[in-house]
Every structure is written in C-alpha cells, then in structure tokens.
Amino acid sequence: MADALLRLDDFLPFRLSITSNLVSETIASAYQALFGLSIPEWRVVAVIAEDEGITQQAVGARTRMDKVTVSRAAIALTGRGLIERRLNPDDRRSQRLHLTTSGHQLYAQIAPKALDLERRILARFSAAEIATFTSLLARMDEATLAVVADG
C-alpha cells in the first residue's frame, strides 16, 4: 500500500496552494503597507477597474472568492470611499459596483506596483517558461472544471 501514501510535497494541489499563498502573502504585505488594502479588497478594486459596473456575484465568480469575502471587501471599500454601489437596472435585487474618483486614483497608484512585483517574481524565468506556465494554468483550470462537472 506504499503507493497510496500521500506525500504533500509531491501532491500538485498542495504545491499550487503553497505557491499561491506565498505569492499572495508577498503581495498582501506590499498592498497592506502601502495602501492599507487586503488581498480581497485589492481584487475587488482591480476587477471593478477592468469591468466597471460589475455585480458582487460576478466579482465572486471571476475571482473565485466566496460571496461573504466579496461582500466584506465591498463594504470596507465603500466605507473608505473607494467604491460605490448603484442599483442594477437589470435586476433590482442586486447592485453594480463602481470605483469612485478616489478608487480610480488608488488603482492608478497600485497597478504599476503590482505589475512591477509580478515582473520581479517572474524575472528568473524566460518568456517561453512564463508562456508555458500560463498555458498550463489555463489547461489546469479547464481540467479542474471538467472534473467538477463530471462529479
């Protein structure tokens, strides 16, 4: 039965989680220190910047954050005057999220820093390795969704 032994360091889902957490923690430290934002708050700001007027449900689907995490981030960002909620004309039970002027200014400050941090993390890899890794991540997403759909 030795073949059935699970070794976490060799278990790809575990390795992906560890790497993801390490990168997220590094980024979170920078965002928290510079801008007072948590990772969920930054993700909400970034998604709204790309898709102004998005619903909280759509933010959750896009980021894979649960609705409580998205809601808490949106509440905090609203309280700081960085986003505002507007009635969704397509569904009066939901609201659309918009960056305020302050939210747009914050995004304009953070985005270059995020890109620089990404550049620094990826600096040890070739363009071909990054392209391959990105492609593999997309394929992993598709394969995972297929397994979920198959039950």
Secondary structure, 3 states (H helix, E strand, C coil): CHHHCCCHHHCHHHHHHHHHHHHHHHHHHHHHHHHCCCHHHHHHHHHHHHCCCEEHHHHHHHHCCCHHHHHHHHHHHHHCCCEEEEECCCCCCCEEEEECHHHHHHHHHHHHHHHHHHHHHHCCCCHHHHHHHHHHHHHHHHHHHHHHHHC
